[in-house]
Amino acid sequence: MRDFQSLVEVFNFSTKKFAKRTAIQFLGGEQKYTYAEFEEKCRNLSKTIANYGIRPYDKIAIFSQNMPNWTVAFFTTVAFGRISVPMLPGLTENEVTNILTHSDTKVLFVSKKLLAKVNEEIQARMALIICLDDLSIIRQRDDCYTCDGQIYYPQPDDIAAIIYTSGTTGAAKGVMLSHRNLCQNITASWYCYHVRKRDVFLSILPMAHTYEMSIGMLYPFARGAKVVYISKPPTPAVLLPAFKAVRPTTILTVPLIIEKIYRSSVLPTIKKSKFLGWMERNAPHLLARLIGRKLIKTFGGRMKFFGIGGSKMDPEVEKFLRMAKFPYAIGYGLTETAPLICTAGPKVTRFQGAGKAAHGVQAKLYNVNPETGEGEIITKGPHLMRGYYKDYTRTQSVMTEDGWFRTGDLAVQDKKGCFYIKGRIGSLILGPSGENIYPEEIESVINNMADINESLVVQRDGRLVALVQLNENVLDWNLESTDKFLEDLEKHRKSIMEYVNSKVNSNSKVADVEIQKEPFVKTATNKIRRFLYTGNQKKDEEQTKNE
């Protein structure tokens, strides 16, 4: 494995070595590039951008759903010394405005689908707006056409991308990632799992997230592999035929996807069959192996690496995957670490573990509680960001005096170096006797119930309260004023409380359950904005400032 130091090295190496191989394509054939065609497209597009006076270190944003041209836009930017600003497709118009303004973006790649989220004032500021669907010019400022733009051979510590983790409040937090940061993740990924040129990735997570961008786009590109994109949202109805058509060897996902497959497909299949029900009681390991083989066939039959990251997996689902010998792998990290801190390949995963420190990464526990062994994960190494854009104070607030990055995640570590994450410091609840209560662990139990979509556990007046959103069609909210509805609501509330309190320890028992009608408010990365539901006004305001 070549040890790359900058993304221009990755670009030059792969487009020459794997020139005739397919690099990226849409399922169905549109937007399909060999590595050689990809190089030509990027160089020509770079010349066009330079004609509009765009120079090294200028910012170029990408605002689009997943597609092969997303990768074209990214390398057209970073391989020629400019800085990419990837933006998640789920951003609101307000967030788009804040990010494009704060980042000083001069050029915007945008899909037809998302152009409406970019207001007229912002569009007018851009030197150039390019449609990502066909790479045509949507809008240009004639006063910017100077033909004196430049390109530059970027160095390892030059900024390659600024990735925003929030923009709702106006206090946008732009994480500056260098070429070295992103190349370190390519190397760390290789030491976790060897991708070869014949491997095929199916991309289903947003490319603007560092997890998919680093490991699902840059890593396979550096190894000459192929990445296939789908043009529709990754619903089960879209994914199942895609799995059969693509037959991927590698998929990156979040726990929610495999958990939904387990609850909506695996469990009902077992319950419908008397024979499978008998096997579940008398030969669970054999049953798991049989279903595991069927799962691999469902994914196309060639699955070798099913990467899971973003949050902790449900224990019941993970237990099943282990018994089924399903090739899942675990990773842990943050945007600020580009993202890998810990990795564990399919053969070395540990139950409910987050893996060991990735290759080239230093990670340890900080301020460890001698009684529980819990401490905050801190990390140092070539994966660590250059800081938050235009925000030195916030950058310093997440660093220790001796240069370690504070992740904000509490964990314990076993003798072999594997980390087990307990929860976020910001969501930690102190019990009446000072004991630590991790709401994420209680939520995991709740979310394991058949009719539950999502949940959130908060503390109110010293009591634990579970906020729960049920799956669709469990309750008919059109009848919420009727006696029958209220009876059903109370029945679900009581059953949830009884089930949860039978599974958790005495300190984590919930005192009340509130069933939510509306979906939880979430971030662009689909995480619940926990601080909005705590009922602690002072803490909420502080959290808002820190987002």
N, C-alpha and C positions, 0 to 999 in steps of 0.2 A: 504494500500500500504506500503510494507516494505521499509524503508529508507536505501538503500544500500550505503556503503562507498567505496567499491572497486569492480572491475569487477570479482575478484575471488569469492566474496560473491555472485554475480549474477550467476556465473557459478555453484557453489556448490548448491545454493538454487534451481534453476530452473531444473537442471538435476536430482535432487532427487524428488522434489514436482510434476513435470510433466513428470516423467520418461517414461510413456507409450504413451504419446501424440507425434504426429509428430511435430518436431521443424522446419525443413527446407527441401525443396525438389525442384527439377526441375519439371516444368510442363511436364508430361509424365512419371515421375517415377524414372529416373536416379538420382543418388546422393540424396537419401532420407534417413533422419535420424530421429529416435525418440530422445527425450531428453536423454534417457539412452544410446542409440547407439552413440550419439554425444559425451557424456562424455567419453566413452570408446575409441573412435577414437582419441580424443584430448589427453588423457593421454598416449596412446601408441605412438602417434606421438611426444609428448613432450619427451618421453624417447629416441626416435631415435635421436632427435636434441641434447639432452644432451650428447649422446654418441660421438658427434663431438666437445665436449669441449665448447659448448655454455652455458654461465653462465647468472645469473641475470643481467639485464640492457643491455645485448647485443641486437643489433638491428636486426630485422627480417623483411624484406620487402615483401609486397604482390603486385604483378603486374599482374592483370588479369581482364577480364570482369566479370560481376556478375555471381556467381554460389554458390551453397550450401557450397562447399569446401572453399570458401573465408571466411565464418564464422568459419569453422573448423580451418583454418590457423590463424585467428585473436585470437581466444580463446586459441589455443595451445601456442600462444605467450604471451598474456597478463595475462592469469590466472596462469601462472607459473613464473611470475616475469620478463619477458623479455619485450622489447619495440617494438611495431609494427610500421612499416613505410608503410602505405597504399599509393598506387600510382594509379593515374587515368589512365585508359586504353588508353586515347587519347594523352598521352605524346609522344614527339618525341624521337628518339634515343639519341639526345644530352641532353634532359631534364632527361632521364633515367640515363644516365652516371653521370650527375651532382648531382642528388639526391642520388644515391647509393654511390657515393664517399663522398659527404658532410655528409651523415648520418652515415658513418662508418658501413654500413650494412655487416653482416657476413653470413646470410642465406637468400636465395631468394625463395619465392613461386612464380611461374610464370606459366601462361597458355601456352599451345602449340602455340596458336595463336599469342602471344606477345613475345615469346622467341627471335625471330629474332631482336627485338629492343634492346636486351642486347648484347653489343659487346663482343668479345672474351676476351679482357683484363679484363673487369669487371667480366665475368664468371669465369675466372681463379683465381680471388681474393677470391671468395666465398668459405667458408668451405663446404657449402652444397647448392645444387639447387634442389628444389622439384617441380615436375609437379603438378599443382593444379587440372588438369583434373582427375587424378586418384591417386594422392598422392605418386607416384613412384619417386625414386631418379633419377634425370637426370644426375647429376654430383656431384662428391665428391672429396675432397682433402684428400688423405690418411694420410698426415702428421697431419691432424686435428683430426683424429680418436683416441681419448685418453681415452674415457669412464670416464672422470673426470668432465664432465659438471654438473651443479647444477640447482636446481629449488628453488623457493623462494616464500613465501607468501607475495604478494605485499601489501603495506600500502597505505592509501588514497591519500597521496601527492606524491607518486612515479609516474614517467612518464609512461603512458600506450601507448601513440602513438605520433609520430612526423608526422605531415601532412604538406606537402609542397604546398604552394600556387603559387609558380612559380619556374622555374629552367632554363629558356631559356638563361638568360644572364650569368649564372655561379654564380650569387649572389643569390642562392637559399634561400628561406625564410621558414624555418621549424618551424611550430607551435607546441610547446610541450604541450600536453594535459595530465593531470593527471587522475588517477582513479576517484578522487573526481569530477573533471570537467565532465566526461562522466556520472557518476552516478547522478550528479545534473540534467543533461538533462533528464534522465529517470524519475526522480521525477517531474520535471517541466512538462514533457509530460503527466504524469498521471493527474496532476491538470488541464491540458487543455482539455484532453479527456481520459476517462477511457477505456483502452483496457482490454478485458477479454480473457480467455483461448480459447474461441470458435471463436475469431476473426481470420480473414485470411487476410494477407497482400500480395499484388502483388508488387514485387520490380521491378522498371523500371529505377531508377536513379543510377548513378555509386556509388558503395558501398564505394569507397575511399573518397567520399565527406562526410563531417561531417553530413550534413543534413540526408542523407540516412543511414549512419553508426550508428549515435546516435538514431535517431527516427524510422528508418525503419528496423534496425537490432537489436540493443541492447534493445530498449524498448519492442518490442514484445517478445524477448527472456526472459526478466525479468518477463513477465506476462503469459508465457506459451502458447502464441499464435503461429500460423503457418505462415511462410513466404514462398511464392512460387516464384521461379525465372524462367525466360524464357531464352532459350539458343540462341536466335537470337536477333539482334538489335530491339528495341521497335518501329518499324514502324507501321502505322495504320493497314496494312495487317496482321501483327503479333499480335497486341494488341487486335483487335476486337474478334477473336476466343478465345484468352486467357481470356478475360473478361468473356465470356460465360462459359468456362471450369472451371475457378477458382472461379468465383462469389465472388470477394473480398469484404470485408467490409471496407478496408482501402487501400488507395493509396497515396503515396507522389509524388508530381510532381512539375514542374515549370510552370509559366504562359503560356509559349510558347505552351505547349501541349494542354491545354484547349482552348487557343485562336485559334489554328489551327482547332480544332474540331468545334468551333463556326463558323469560316469563311468558312471552306471547307464542312461542313455538314449542320449546322443549317440554315445559311443564304440562301444557294442555295435551300434548301427544302422550305423555305418560299416563295422565289421568283418564284419557279416553280408552286406554287398553288395559284389560284385566291382566294380561300376561306381563306387560311392562310394569304395571303396578305391583305384581308379585315379585318381579325382578328387583324393583326398587327396594322392597322390604327384605328380600333374601339374598340378592346378589348385586348390590348397588355399584360395585366397581366394574363388574361386567357390563351392566346396563350403561354406565357412563362411557365405557370404551366403545360400545356399539353406537351410541348417539354421537360420540366424538368423531367417529369415522364418517357418520352421516353429515355432521357439520362441515367437515373438511370438503366433502363432496358438494355441499351446498355452496361453499365458497369457490368452487371451480376445480377442486381436486388436487391443486398444487401448492396449497398454503404451507409456507415454512416459517413465516414470521408474522405474527399478529400483534403488533405493538399497541400497548395500552398506556395512556398517560392522561394527565389533566386533573385527575382526582383519584381518591381511593376506591378500589373496587369492592362491591358487595361481597361479604365473606361467603355466603351461600353459593353465589355464582362462581367465585374463584375456587371454592372447594370442588365444585363440579368440574371446572375446566382442568384442574389438576388430576382428578380421577380419570377424566376423559383423555388425558395425554394430549390435549389440544395445545398447539405450539404458540401460546401467548407469551409475550415478553413485557416487562415492566420498565418504565422510565420515570424519572422525577426531575423536575427543573422549573425554571421560571424564565420569563422573557429576558430578564436582566442577565441570565447566564446562557443565553442563545440556543437552546434552553437547557442542555443536559448538565445535571449535577450527578445523578445516580443512574445506573443502568443494570439490567439483569436480563440476559438472553433466555430463550425458551428452556434451556437445559439447567439453568441455575436460579430460576425464580424461587423465592421463599414466600410462603403463605402470608398474605397481608403485608409483605415487605416492599420497600421502595427501591431495593437494590443497593449495591455498593457504589462508592465514588467512581465515576467514569474515568476512563484512561486520561491521564494528564491533569486530573482535577483533584484538588485538596478539599476535603469536607470533614467537619467535626462538629461536636456539640459544644455549645457555649452556655455559660451560667447553668451548669447541670445541678439539678436537685439531687442531693446525695441519697435521699430516701427513695425516690422513684426512678432515678436514673434519667429523668427527662431533661432535655435542654433544647435550645434553639439551634437549628442547623445553620452553620456559617460556612462559607466557601471562598476559595481563592484559587486563581489560576488563569490561564490564557483564554478561558471561556467567559471571563467576567467583563461586563459592559464598561464602556468608557465614561458612563455617567448619564444623568438625565439632561436632555437638551435645554439649555438656558436656565438651569436650575441647580446651581452649585450647592445651595443650602439643603435641598432635598437629597441630593447625592450624598452629602456628608452624613445625613441623618440615618442612612442605611449601612454605613460603614463603621467598623470598629476602629479604634485608634491605630492598630497595627495592620490595617488594610484588608480585613476580611469583610465580605458582604454578608449582611444579616438577612436571612430569607424570610423571617417571620413565622417559620413552621417549627412546631415543637415535635420532638421525636425521641425515641430511645434507639440504642445501637447494640447489636449482639456482639459476641466475641469474634465472629468472623467478619465484622465490619458492615453488616447489612443494617440499613436504617429502617425504622418502623415509625411512620408519621402518625402522630396523635391528633393534630389539629393546628389551626392557625392561632397565634398568640392573640390576635384581635378578636377572635370568637370564643376564647376560653372563658368559661363561667366558673366563678368561685362558689363552692357550696357553703352551707351554713356553718360548717366546721372548718372552712378553709381548704377543703379538698378540691382538686382540679376536676372539672367536668367538661368533657369534650362533646359539644353538641353534634359534631359530625358522626360520632359513633352511634348516638341514639338515632340520628336521621337514617343511618344505614340500616338499622333494624326496621324502622318504619317503612322505608322505601322497598323493603323486601316483601311487603304484603301485596297481595294480588291486585287490589283495587286502587293502589296508591300511585300517583304520578310523581309528585315531589313533596318534600317536607322541609321544615325549618324549625329548629328548637331554640327558643329564646328564654331568658329569665325575666319575669315580671313580678315585682313585689316579693322577691326572694323565692318564687316558685317557678318550676320549669313548665313551660307551655309549648306544646307541639302545634305548629301551624301546618295544616295538611291540605294539599290539593289532590282531589280524587281524579281518576281517569275519566274520560268522557263517557257519558251515558250511564255512569253509576248512579247519579242523581239527576232528576229532571228539574232544573232550576226554574223552569217556567211555572212550576207548581209550588214554589217555595213558601207561599202563604197558606198552603193547605195543611190539615192535620196529618194526612198520610206522609207528606214530605217531611214534616217535623219529626214524625216517628222514625222514618228511615234515617234522617240525619242523626238523631240521638243514638240509634242502633249502631251506626258506623262509628260514631264518636266513642262510644263505650267499648266496642270491639277493638278499636285501635289502641285505646288506653290499656285495656286488659292484656292484649298481646305484647305490647311494648314493655310494660312493667313486669311481665313474666320472663322477659329475655335480658333485661339490664340489671346492673347491681343496684343496691339500695340507694346510693347517692345519685343515680341517674334516672330514677323513676319520675315520670311526668305527672303533674298535678291536674293538668287540663289539656284538652284537645280542641282546637278551633279549626273547623273545616272552611277552607277558603273557596270562594266562588271564582274569583279572578286569578289568572296566572301570576306567579311571583314576578316582580320587576327584576330584570337581569341586565348584566353587562353585555357588551358586544361579543364577549367570548362565552356567553351563555351561562354565566355563573350568577346565582341569586345575589342581589344586593342586600346582604344580610343586615347591614346597619340600618336600613329603612324600617326594619321590623322589631328592633330591640326595645323601643319605647324609651330609650335613654337619649334625651334631646342633646345634651352636651357632648356625649360620645358620638352621636350621629353627625353633629356639625364638624367635629374634628375629623371623623372618617371621610366626610365629603371633601374637606380640604386636602386630605392625603391621597385622594383617588387620582 
